[in-house]
Structures are given as C-alpha cells and as structure tokens.
Amino acid sequence: MSQDLKHELSEMVAPADWAWISPHANRGSVVVVDQSLDLVDVGVAIATDDVATVNHWIAEALLEKPSPFQLEIWDQTAKKCFKSLIVQPFVLVQAITADEN
C-alpha cells in the first residue's frame, strides 16, 4: 500500500507560489519541510499516521510551522516559490533551491 501511496503523492507534488500558499498559512495548515527530507516521504509518513517518524522530524526541527518572521519575509517576496504537497489537513511546502529552477 505505501508504494502505491508514495506514487500517488509523488504525482501530486507541484510548484506553488506564496500567493497560493498564504491563505493556508493564515489558517495554520502550512508545514515547512527541511531540504534534507524528501517531500513525498514526509507526505507518506503523515498520511499513514507514522507518529514516531513525524515526531522525530519535529523534534529535530525538520518539520515546523513557519515562524512569524518567515511569514513576513514571504509576504514581502512576491514571487517566492515552493514545492508543495497537500496531505489533508496540511499543505507541506519546501523551498525550491536554485538548482531546481
């Protein structure tokens, strides 16, 4: 099942600009995923309720809600882009690095 889920979620990863993500952040549903993690692997862990793994990532600050400072900077950066993945009720985001542009 998790391979099918992983494939399904990998098909759902899409670029998104801050204007699209902002309303989700205002509702508190945005989770920032560290660059060292695979966005799809995080989505699978959340979707399958892998509490131990998710809690480990949170404890290591690899998954976190955006800080008020980050939100302020992103609000001022009109074209800030992310990779995004919706895993209800969350919108997982990961900054797009320069080599991904």
N, C-alpha and C positions, 0 to 999 in steps of 0.2 A: 504493500500500500504506500509506503513512504517514497518509493521510487516514482510511482505514479503522481503522488502529491508533489514531489520535487519537480517533476517535469511540468506539471500544471502550473505551479508557481513560477517556474523559470519563464514560462510563456507570458506571464503577467507583469514581469519587470518592465518598467517603461520610464523614459525620461519625464521629468515634471519640473516646471519652473516654480519659483517661490509664489507667484500669484495664485497658482492652483493649490499649493500646499498650505498656504497661510490660513485659510478658513479652518482646516483640520487642526492646525497648531492652536488656533484660538479655542477650539473645543478640547484641547489637551490630548488629542489622539495620535500625535506625531511622536515617533520614536526614532532617534538618531542612532544609526548603526555604524560602529567604528570601521574604518577602512580595512582593518585586519580580518574582519569577518566576511563571509560570503552572505550576501543579502538573502539569497534563496534558502540557505541553511538556517538562517535566523527565522525566516518565514515558516519553514517546516517545523522547527522547534516550538514556535508559538502555536501554530495550527494543531499540533499533536499534543499540546499541553505538557511539553517536556520541562517541567518546573525546575528540576535540578540544573539543567544546562542554562536555561534562561536566567535563573537566579545567580549562577556563576558569572555569566556575562555582565549582569547588572552590578554585582559586587566588584568586578574588575573594571567598571566604568566603560565597558564596551557597548553597552546599550543604555541610553539615557534619554530623558525628555530634554528638548532644547532649553537652554538657560534663557532668562530674560535678555541677557547681553547678546546671545546668538540671535534671538528673535529680532532684536533691534537692528543688528547688523544686516540680517537678511531682508528686513523691511526697507533698508536703505540701498540694497543691491538689487536693482530692478530685474536683472537677467540671471540671478543665481539659479543654477540648475542642479538637480539631484537625480539619482536613480531612485525609483520608488516602487514599492510593492504593498498592495493593500491586503492585509490579513485581518479581517474584522475582529475587533473594532479599531484596529491600529492601522496607521499609514507608516510603514517603515521607509526611512529615507537614508541615503548615503550620498555624500558629496561626490560629484563627478570630478575625477582628478584630471590634470592637464593632459595626460597621455590617453584619456578616454574621449577627449573632444574630437 
